[in-house]
Amino acid sequence: MADTVLYEVSDGLATITLNRPEAMNALNIATKVALRDAALAAASDDAVRAVLLTAAGDRAFCVGQDLKEHIGLLAADRETGAGHTMSTVREHYNPIVRALAEAPKPVVAAVNGVAAGAGFGFALAADYRLVADTAAFNTSFAGVALTADSGISWTLPRVVGPGRAADLLLFPRSITAQEAYELGIANRLVPAGELRAEAEKVARALAEGPTVAYAALKEAVAYGLTHSLSETLEKEDELQTRAGQSEDHGIAVQAFVNKERPKYLGR
């Protein structure tokens, strides 16, 4: 895995760190490949019970596509007629977003600085976002004559509503951390100097929690957003049966009876 993305697993927590602070964690090809591979690894590893997505430095979480590299790739496409440049959406962005959003475990994003374009999309693909009080968000796409990618046309309207999403997509601007909190983009605002420690605390608490139940909660919410009440009730029945058969449910019930704190196994 390229050193532009760091990957570490410790006590059930996978930490994925974007590691190009000198380039504001912009996404060149090497970074996109490494991030895709790390996200897929974390999602599929049964030993991983929670994921923390963060970034090095204090200026940016991720400013999206590396436009310096992108310009060169567009020029090469014009010369050869190959048209490979925009395949990055299919080859990189889509697998990354699916891995984060559909992982059967909670994903926490620690947004330490600017999150723009695909960086904003990746943050929205997480289940819970802790945001530094100095951070900012920007959809960016229309500003470079592009449409939405990295799942943001699906996630942003569900977080802020379709009307506000249209405004933010058609008229890109910097969204402060405070406004992001008011819009529901940020679940929690944290002083910048405390972000990493607080994010690790939250992610480790989730890594010690009832993983099967968390996976079912993610699936239930995603399902309910696009299905009828009747269909959602049937899905809840299916998922509750699954959660009720987990070892962790038995542990939780016994701990409640014994007035003890449950020690979950994640299964």
C-alpha positions as CSV (number, residue, x, y, z in Angstrom):
1,M,0.0,0.0,0.0
2,A,1.4,3.4,-1.0
3,D,2.6,5.7,1.8
4,T,0.2,8.3,0.6
5,V,-2.4,6.3,2.7
6,L,-1.5,4.8,6.0
7,Y,-3.4,1.7,7.3
8,E,-3.3,0.3,10.8
9,V,-5.5,-2.1,12.7
10,S,-5.4,-2.1,16.5
11,D,-7.8,-3.7,19.0
12,G,-10.6,-4.0,16.4
13,L,-10.1,-0.4,15.0
14,A,-8.8,0.1,11.5
15,T,-7.4,3.6,11.1
16,I,-7.1,4.9,7.5
17,T,-5.0,8.1,7.2
18,L,-4.7,10.2,4.0
19,N,-1.0,11.1,4.0
20,R,-0.3,13.8,1.5
21,P,-0.4,16.9,3.8
22,E,2.0,18.8,1.5
23,A,-0.7,18.5,-1.3
24,M,-3.6,19.1,1.1
25,N,-4.3,15.3,0.7
26,A,-5.3,15.7,-2.9
27,L,-6.2,12.5,-4.7
28,N,-3.6,11.4,-7.2
29,I,-3.8,8.0,-8.7
30,A,-1.5,6.3,-6.2
31,T,-3.6,7.8,-3.3
32,K,-6.9,6.7,-4.8
33,V,-5.7,3.2,-5.3
34,A,-4.3,2.9,-1.8
35,L,-7.4,4.4,-0.3
36,R,-9.6,2.1,-2.2
37,D,-7.6,-0.9,-1.1
38,A,-7.5,0.2,2.5
39,A,-11.3,0.8,2.6
40,L,-12.0,-2.6,1.0
41,A,-9.7,-4.3,3.5
42,A,-11.3,-2.6,6.5
43,A,-14.8,-3.4,5.3
44,S,-14.1,-7.1,4.7
45,D,-11.9,-7.9,7.7
46,D,-13.9,-9.6,10.4
47,A,-11.3,-8.6,12.9
48,V,-12.1,-4.9,12.2
49,R,-15.1,-3.7,14.2
50,A,-14.9,0.0,13.4
51,V,-13.1,2.3,11.0
52,L,-11.6,5.7,11.5
53,L,-11.0,7.8,8.4
54,T,-8.7,10.7,8.9
55,A,-5.9,12.8,7.4
56,A,-2.4,14.0,8.1
57,G,-1.7,17.7,8.7
58,D,-4.0,20.5,9.9
59,R,-4.9,22.3,6.6
60,A,-7.0,19.7,4.8
61,F,-8.9,16.5,5.2
62,C,-8.9,16.0,1.4
63,V,-9.4,18.6,-1.3
64,G,-10.5,16.1,-3.9
65,Q,-8.9,15.3,-7.2
66,D,-5.3,16.3,-7.7
67,L,-5.8,18.8,-10.5
68,K,-2.2,19.1,-11.4
69,E,-2.1,15.4,-12.2
70,H,-5.5,15.6,-13.8
71,I,-4.4,18.3,-16.3
72,G,-1.7,16.0,-17.5
73,L,-4.0,13.1,-17.8
74,L,-6.5,15.1,-19.8
75,A,-3.8,16.2,-22.2
76,A,-2.7,12.7,-22.7
77,D,-6.3,11.6,-23.4
78,R,-6.6,14.4,-26.0
79,E,-3.5,13.1,-27.8
80,T,-4.4,9.5,-27.8
81,G,-8.2,9.7,-27.8
82,A,-8.2,7.1,-25.1
83,G,-10.6,8.9,-22.7
84,H,-9.3,7.0,-19.7
85,T,-9.1,10.0,-17.3
86,M,-12.7,10.0,-16.0
87,S,-12.7,6.2,-15.5
88,T,-11.4,7.2,-12.0
89,V,-15.0,7.5,-10.9
90,R,-15.7,3.9,-11.7
91,E,-12.3,2.5,-10.8
92,H,-11.6,4.4,-7.6
93,Y,-14.3,6.7,-6.2
94,N,-17.2,4.3,-6.5
95,P,-15.5,1.4,-4.7
96,I,-14.2,3.7,-2.0
97,V,-17.7,5.1,-1.2
98,R,-19.4,1.7,-1.3
99,A,-16.8,0.2,1.0
100,L,-17.2,3.0,3.5
101,A,-21.0,3.3,3.3
102,E,-21.8,-0.4,3.1
103,A,-19.2,-1.7,5.5
104,P,-20.9,-3.9,8.1
105,K,-19.4,-1.9,10.9
106,P,-19.4,1.8,11.9
107,V,-17.2,4.3,10.0
108,V,-16.1,7.5,11.7
109,A,-14.6,10.4,9.8
110,A,-12.3,12.9,11.6
111,V,-12.4,16.0,9.4
112,N,-9.4,18.0,10.3
113,G,-9.4,20.7,7.6
114,V,-10.9,21.4,4.2
115,A,-13.0,18.7,2.7
116,A,-13.8,19.5,-0.9
117,G,-15.1,17.6,-3.9
118,A,-14.5,13.9,-3.4
119,G,-13.0,14.6,0.0
120,F,-16.4,16.0,1.0
121,G,-18.1,12.9,-0.6
122,F,-15.8,10.5,1.4
123,A,-16.7,12.3,4.7
124,L,-20.4,12.0,3.9
125,A,-20.0,8.3,3.2
126,A,-19.0,7.8,6.9
127,D,-21.6,7.1,9.5
128,Y,-20.4,9.7,12.0
129,R,-18.4,12.9,11.4
130,L,-16.3,14.7,14.0
131,V,-15.2,18.0,12.6
132,A,-12.5,20.4,13.7
133,D,-13.8,23.8,14.5
134,T,-11.3,25.2,11.9
135,A,-12.5,22.8,9.1
136,A,-14.6,23.7,6.0
137,F,-16.5,21.9,3.3
138,N,-17.0,22.7,-0.4
139,T,-18.7,20.7,-3.1
140,S,-16.4,22.2,-5.7
141,F,-17.6,20.2,-8.7
142,A,-19.4,22.9,-10.7
143,G,-16.5,25.2,-10.0
144,V,-14.4,23.1,-12.4
145,A,-17.2,22.3,-14.8
146,L,-17.9,18.8,-13.5
147,T,-20.9,17.1,-12.1
148,A,-21.1,15.3,-8.7
149,D,-19.2,12.1,-7.9
150,S,-18.0,10.2,-4.9
151,G,-21.6,9.5,-3.9
152,I,-22.3,13.1,-3.0
153,S,-25.5,13.3,-5.2
154,W,-26.9,10.5,-3.0
155,T,-25.5,11.4,0.4
156,L,-25.8,15.2,0.5
157,P,-29.5,15.5,-0.2
158,R,-30.1,12.9,2.5
159,V,-28.2,14.9,5.0
160,V,-29.2,18.5,4.2
161,G,-32.3,18.0,2.0
162,P,-32.6,18.3,-1.8
163,G,-33.2,22.0,-1.9
164,R,-30.1,22.9,0.2
165,A,-28.1,20.2,-1.7
166,A,-29.0,21.9,-5.0
167,D,-27.8,25.2,-3.7
168,L,-24.5,23.8,-2.5
169,L,-23.9,21.9,-5.7
170,L,-24.9,24.6,-8.2
171,F,-23.2,27.4,-6.2
172,P,-20.1,26.0,-4.6
173,R,-18.8,27.9,-1.6
174,S,-16.9,27.3,1.6
175,I,-19.1,25.9,4.4
176,T,-17.7,26.7,7.8
177,A,-17.5,24.1,10.5
178,Q,-20.3,25.8,12.5
179,E,-22.6,25.9,9.4
180,A,-21.8,22.3,8.7
181,Y,-22.9,21.4,12.2
182,E,-26.1,23.4,11.8
183,L,-26.8,21.6,8.5
184,G,-26.2,18.2,10.0
185,I,-23.0,17.6,8.0
186,A,-21.0,17.5,11.2
187,N,-22.3,15.3,14.0
188,R,-19.9,16.9,16.5
189,L,-17.6,20.0,16.5
190,V,-14.3,19.6,18.3
191,P,-11.5,22.0,18.9
192,A,-8.9,21.4,16.3
193,G,-6.2,20.4,18.7
194,E,-8.4,17.8,20.3
195,L,-9.9,16.2,17.1
196,R,-7.6,13.2,16.7
197,A,-7.9,12.1,20.4
198,E,-11.6,12.6,20.5
199,A,-12.2,10.8,17.2
200,E,-10.1,7.9,18.4
201,K,-12.1,7.8,21.6
202,V,-15.4,7.6,19.7
203,A,-14.1,5.1,17.1
204,R,-12.7,2.8,19.8
205,A,-15.9,2.9,21.8
206,L,-17.7,1.7,18.6
207,A,-15.1,-0.9,18.0
208,E,-15.9,-2.3,21.4
209,G,-19.7,-2.3,20.8
210,P,-22.2,-4.7,19.4
211,T,-20.9,-4.9,15.8
212,V,-23.8,-7.0,14.5
213,A,-26.3,-4.5,15.8
214,Y,-24.4,-1.6,14.3
215,A,-24.3,-3.3,10.9
216,A,-28.0,-3.9,11.1
217,L,-28.7,-0.3,12.0
218,K,-26.7,0.9,9.0
219,E,-28.6,-1.4,6.7
220,A,-32.0,-0.4,8.2
221,V,-31.4,3.3,7.8
222,A,-30.2,2.9,4.2
223,Y,-33.1,0.7,3.3
224,G,-35.7,2.9,4.9
225,L,-34.6,5.9,2.9
226,T,-35.6,4.3,-0.4
227,H,-38.5,1.9,0.6
228,S,-42.1,2.2,1.8
229,L,-43.1,1.9,5.5
230,S,-44.5,-1.6,4.9
231,E,-41.3,-2.7,3.2
232,T,-39.2,-1.1,6.0
233,L,-41.1,-2.8,8.7
234,E,-40.4,-6.2,7.0
235,K,-36.7,-5.3,6.8
236,E,-36.7,-4.3,10.5
237,D,-38.2,-7.7,11.4
238,E,-35.5,-9.5,9.3
239,L,-32.7,-7.4,10.8
240,Q,-34.0,-7.6,14.4
241,T,-34.1,-11.4,14.1
242,R,-30.5,-11.4,13.0
243,A,-29.4,-9.1,15.8
244,G,-31.4,-11.1,18.4
245,Q,-29.6,-14.2,17.4
246,S,-26.1,-12.7,17.9
247,E,-23.9,-13.6,20.8
248,D,-23.7,-9.9,21.7
249,H,-27.4,-9.7,22.4
250,G,-27.2,-12.6,24.8
251,I,-24.2,-10.9,26.5
252,A,-26.1,-7.6,26.7
253,V,-29.2,-9.1,28.3
254,Q,-27.1,-11.1,30.8
255,A,-25.1,-8.0,31.7
256,F,-28.3,-6.0,32.2
257,V,-29.6,-8.6,34.6
258,N,-26.3,-8.8,36.5
259,K,-26.1,-5.0,36.5
260,E,-22.7,-5.2,34.7
261,R,-21.2,-3.5,31.8
262,P,-21.4,-5.8,28.7
263,K,-18.1,-6.9,27.1
264,Y,-19.1,-7.5,23.5
265,L,-17.4,-9.9,21.1
266,G,-18.6,-8.3,17.9
267,R,-20.5,-11.4,16.8
